[in-house]
Amino acid sequence: MKFLAIEKEIKKVDWGKEKEILEEEARGVYKLYSEGYIREIYFNEFHNAVIILESENLTKANDLLATLPLVKNKLITFEVMKLNPYTGWERMFG
């Protein structure tokens, strides 16, 4: 299943002073990417992470994101939603 995860900051942080945990976060994201869970990752205009990930179910998707250092340290959370295939093509052939 494919999921969209959008980062939400839990509290205001001066990210310029958080070099060590941001490096840990990058390693955690790379691990999930190299294992095939994270398919795409971006920053939106507010510099929040936007992730497309693959997982067996919503619980597993949330569990994977919970392994990230920024989530573990309660600095961020994610809004996660399942993405379903587009079915609008049927309207052209109905």
C-alpha positions in Angstrom: 0.0 0.0 0.0 1.1 3.5 -0.7 0.9 6.3 2.0 1.5 10.0 2.1 3.1 11.4 5.3 3.2 15.1 6.0 5.5 16.3 8.8 4.0 18.5 11.6 6.3 20.2 14.1 5.2 19.6 17.7 7.1 22.5 19.2 9.2 25.3 17.8 12.8 24.4 17.4 15.9 26.3 16.3 17.0 23.7 13.8 20.3 25.6 13.3 21.3 24.3 16.8 20.2 20.7 16.2 23.0 19.5 13.8 23.5 16.1 15.6 19.9 15.0 15.7 19.4 16.2 12.1 22.3 14.0 11.0 20.7 11.1 12.9 17.4 11.8 11.2 19.1 11.8 7.8 20.6 8.3 8.6 17.2 7.1 9.7 15.5 8.4 6.5 18.2 6.8 4.4 17.7 3.4 6.2 14.0 3.5 5.4 14.8 4.5 1.8 17.4 1.8 1.3 14.9 -0.8 2.8 12.3 0.2 0.1 9.8 1.8 2.5 10.4 5.5 1.6 9.9 5.9 -2.2 10.1 9.7 -2.4 10.8 12.5 0.0 10.5 16.3 -0.4 10.3 19.5 1.6 7.2 21.7 1.1 7.4 25.5 1.1 7.4 25.5 5.0 10.3 23.1 5.0 8.2 20.2 6.3 8.9 16.8 5.1 6.5 15.2 2.6 7.0 11.5 2.2 5.6 8.8 -0.1 6.1 5.4 1.5 5.1 1.8 0.9 4.0 -0.4 3.7 1.7 -3.3 4.4 -0.8 -1.2 6.3 -1.3 2.1 8.1 -0.1 0.8 11.5 3.2 -0.4 9.9 3.6 3.0 8.1 3.2 4.8 11.5 5.6 2.4 13.2 8.2 3.0 10.5 8.0 6.8 10.9 8.1 6.4 14.7 11.7 5.0 14.3 12.9 8.4 13.1 14.9 10.4 15.7 12.9 13.6 15.4 9.7 11.6 16.0 11.3 9.6 18.9 12.3 12.9 20.5 8.8 14.4 20.1 10.0 17.2 17.9 7.8 16.3 15.0 4.9 14.0 14.1 3.4 12.9 10.8 -0.1 13.0 9.4 -0.3 9.8 7.5 -3.0 8.9 4.9 -3.5 6.0 2.6 -3.3 6.7 -1.1 -5.7 4.8 -3.4 -5.3 4.4 -7.1 -7.1 7.0 -9.3 -10.3 5.5 -10.7 -11.4 8.5 -12.8 -10.4 6.9 -16.0 -13.6 4.9 -15.9 -15.6 8.0 -16.6 -14.0 8.2 -20.1 -15.0 4.6 -21.0 -18.2 4.2 -19.0 
